[in-house]
Amino acid sequence: MSTRKSDARREPKATPIPDRAGIATEQRNPRSMRLHAMSVSECVRLINEEDARVIEALKAAGPAITALISEIEPRFCRASKPGRLIYLGAGTSGRLGVLDASEAPPTFQVSSDRIIGIIAGGDGALRISSEGKEDDPEGSLAALQSLKLTKLDCVIGIAAGGTTPYATGALRVAKRLNRGVLTALLTCSPVSRPASCDHLIVLNTGPEVLTGSTRMKAGTATKLALNTISTTLMVRSGRVYENLMVDLRASNDKLRDRAARIISTLTDASRDEALALLGQSGGDAKTAVVMRRLNVGRDEAARRLARASGVLGNVLESVKAVNRTRSSVAKAKSRGAKAPKNRSSSTRVNAR
């Protein structure tokens, strides 16, 4: 009898389960109280109508998203030793971060170590849920330690409800490893800004059609916010010209076709000529465009781009400036007047 009492005394106390009843994404949606009895058409209509709130939530969060990107930009877009964008989350939130990070290299030909997605439970959790891992506030420690964080990095915790220990804990861990690191929390529930969080972004999508199923509106809003953050940083890094992804990696037939169309659009080359240029440039659309527009070989085109920090817009704008000067000189000579000094200066996009 005494042994049993002794064993009972040694048993650790169970950790109280947090009461999340007050979290917005856990509330019941009054519009879907009869969800179980709805027809197919009623379900489709209701879900579509509720999804409209996603755009409203993104619009309302616009100033906060702008403020975050504006602070990331000088870190991420540096020409020398630029910082990184690091997403952390559990479950759907973690998968969305990994998804956004994994799409950056083929779309923008950015190194895979510049935008990084980390999910609780590791890559295996992408396919097989390991939701229990989200309860560990120190769960990101090993992954963040391996990255050797610097003051130029930005760590974004993603948590639909805003309270996931793994995500919020990651911000504390990041600040502990390097106090200068920039941190943000992306959530779909109105919450107070955690102490270790520099930027709080709230996408207030309201209760889900299926109570608590944050893979729905919250997940959609999160994906759109991540699209906005990463794409804007790529634009500001000079990896886009006009609205074309000139830095794409032509690694399959679809992307080779797209690269050829980009080359044709920017150079007036025929499709066959564009495909030939793409081959001559080693599959690099930017190099092919410079080769055609400047009538130079691959090596010279590469040198021109290197001098412009890899920004196609800077190369093409400098050519336009030279052409404008030559035109002014020619017109002045034809009038017998003194040629004006070259006042043109290209607006340089942030270096990569």
N, C-alpha and C positions, 0 to 999 in steps of 0.2 A: 504493500500500500504506500509506504513512504517513498519507494523507488518511483512509483507512478507520479506522485506529487512532485518529486525532484525533477523528473523528465518534463513535466508540464511547465515547471518554472523556467526550464532552459529553452523552451520553444520560443522563437522570435515572434514578436507581435506582428500581425498582418498589417501591411500598409493600407491605410484607409483609401477607398476608391474615391477619386475626385468626383464631386457632384457637378455635372456639366449642364444642369437643367437651365441655367441662365444664358447659355451660349446661343447666339442667333441661329446658327445652322442646325441646332438641335430642336428648334421650335416646330410645332405642327403648322402646316400651311392650311389656313381655313378654306382655300379654294379646292383642296384635294381630299377633303374629309371622306368623300364617297369614292375614293380611287378604286377600291376593290370591286365596285359595282359598275364602273365606267366601261363603255364600249370602246372598241379600238379607235374609232374616230374621235371620241371624247378625250381619250388619253393623249392622242397625237395633238389635238387642238390645245389642250391645257398645258402640255409640256412646251409647245411652241410659244404660247402666250407668256408662260413663266420665263422662258429663255430671253424674252425681250428685256427683262430686268438686268440681264448681264451687261448690255450696252450702256444702260443708265448708270450702273455701278462703275464701269470703266470711265465714263465721262466725269462722274463726280470725283473719282480718284485721280483725274488727270493732273492737277497741280502737284499732288504728292509724288506721282510717278515722274513728273518733269523734274522736280527737285532732286529726286534720287539719281536719275540719269545724269543731271548736270553736275553732280558731285562725283559720280563714277568717271565721267568722261576724261578729265585731266589725268586721272590715274591709268585708265585703260587705254587711252589713245596716245600715250607717250611714244616718241620715236625710239627712245632708248630704255630698255628694261621695263616694259609696260606692265601694269598690274593685271590681275585676273578677275573674272567674274565666277563666283562659286555658289551654286545652289545646293541647299540641303533640305530634305524633307522625308516624311515617312508615308507609306501607302501611295495613294493617288498623287498627293503633293510631291512626293519624291520622284515618282515616275515622270511627272510633267517636267520637273527640273532636268532630269536625265535626258528626256526627249528633246528639250530645247537645246541643251548643250551638244547632243549628238548630231543635231542638224546643222550646226554652225560650220564645221569643216567642209562638207561638200558644197554648201551654199555659198560660203564666203572665202573658202580656202584659208581659213584661219587655223592655226595649230590647235590640236585637240587639248592642249594644256592651257589654253587661254580662257575657255568657258568650260567649267567643270560641273558635272551633276553628281551628287552623292545621295544615295538612298539608304535609309535605315535597313540594316540586314544585308547590305551589299548587293551586287548585281543580280544575285539569285532571286532577290525580292522583286525584281522587275516582272518575273513570270509567276512566281509562287509567293503569295502574300506571307509576310512575317510580321504581322501587325504588332506582335508583342514587343518588338524592338523599339517601337516609338515611345515606350514608357521610360526609357533610360536617358536622362538629361546629359549624361557623359558619353553617350553612344557614338558621338562624332569625333571623340578625342583622337583616336589613332589615325583616322583619315585626315584630320586637320593638321595633326603633327607632321604627317608625311609630306604635306604641301609646303611646310616652312613658310608660313604666312608672313607677308611684308605689309608695310603701311600703304602700299599701292593696291592691295587686294580689296575686293568687296565680297562679303559673305551675306547671302540672302537666305534666311530661313523661311520655308513655305509651310503654312499650317492653316487649313481652311477654318478651323475653329479658333485659331490664335493661341491655343494653350498646349499644344503637343509638346511634351517634355523634350523629345529629341530635337525638334526645331528651335524652340526657345533656348534650350540648353546649349545648342551649337553656337548661338550668339555669345553666350557667356564664355564658352570654351575659346572661341576666336579671340575675344578681348583679353582673355587670360594669357593666350599664347603671344599676342602682339596687340598692345593697347592702341596702336595707330590704325589698325584695320578698320575699314568702313563696314558697318553692319546694317541690315534692314530686315524687317519682318513683313511678309506678304500674307495677308489673311482675308477671309471673307466674313468675319464677324467683328463688330465694334469691340475692341479691347483696349486697355490702357497700354501705353508704350512701355515695354520692359526696360529695365535699367541699362542693359547692355545693347540696346537697340538705338541706332542713330536715326533711322528713318522707319516710320510705320506707315504701311500702305494698306488701307482697308477697302476691300471691294465688297460693299454691302449688298449681297445678292438676295438676302432674306431667306426664309425657310424653304427647304426643298419640296418638290412635289411628293417625293418619297422621303419621309422624315429622316433626317440625318444622313441621307445619301449624297455626300458632298462630291461624288464623281460627276454629279449633274451640273447645276448652275455654278456652283463654286469651282468645280474643275474647269468648266468652260471659261469662266472669268479669269482664273489663274493662268490658263494657257494663253489667253489674249494678252494679259499683262506681261508675261514672259516674252511673247512675240515682240511686244512694243519695246521692252527694255533692250533685248539683244539686237533687234533690227536697227533701232536708233543708234546704238553704239557702233554697229557695222557701217552705217551711213556716215557717222561722224568720224570714223576711222578712214574714210576714203575708199571703202570697198564697193561703193556703188557709184555709177555715173548716170546722170538723169534718173530714170527709175529702173535701170538695168543692173542685174547682178554680174557685173563684169569680172568679179573675182571667183566665179564658180569653178569648181573642179570638174572638167569634162571627163568623168570616169565611166560613163555608160552611154548608150545610144541616145537616150532621152536628153542627157546633158550635152552631148556633142551636137545634137540638133539645136538645142537652145543656144549654145555658144555660137554656132554658125549663124543663127538668126540675129544674135547680138552684133556680130561682126558685120553682117550685111546692113543692119540698121544704122550703124555708126560710120560705115565706110562706103555705102552704096555698091558693095561688091555683090556679085551674083552668088547664088547658093553654092555652086561648084567652086567658085573662087574663094568663098568664105571657108568651105571645108578644106580646101588646099592650104589656105593660110593657117588654119587651125593645126593642120598637120605639121607645117613648117615651123610653127611657133612652139611645138612640143605640147600642144593641147591647152595653151594659155591664151584665153580670149583677149586679155589686155594687150599682150605682146603682139598678137595678130593685128589688133586695131592700130597700134602705133606703127607697125610695119607698113600697113596700107596707107594710113593717113600721112606719114612722113616719108614714104617711099624709101625705107631703110631696111636693112637685114635684121635677122633675129637678134644678133649680139648687140647691135647699136640700139635697137628698140629696148632691149633689156637694160642697157646702160642709161637710156633716157628715163626709163621708169625708176631705176634705182636712184638717180639724182633727184627725182620727184617723190622720194619716199614710197614708191610703189603706187602712187595715186594717179590714176589715169586722167582725172579731171585737170590736174595740175599740168600734165604734159600737153594736153589738147588746148588748154587755155593759154599756155605760153606760146604755142604755135599761132593761135588766133591773134595774140598781141603782136607778134612779129609781122604777121600778114597785114594787120591794121596799120602798122608803122610803114611798111613798104608801100601800101596803098596811098597813105598820106604823102609820102615822099614823091611818089610818081605823080600825084595830082599837083603837088606844089611845083614840081619841075615843069609840068605841062603849062602851068600858069606863069612860069618864070619867077616864082616867088621862093623865098627862103623856106626850106623844109622845116616843119615844126619838130621840136624835140620829142622824143618818145616819152609820153607820160603814162603809158599803159603799164599796168602791173597786175599780174594774175592774182586772184584771191586763192590762197592756198588752203586746202582742206587739212584738217588735223592729221599729223603724221601717224603711221600705224604703230 
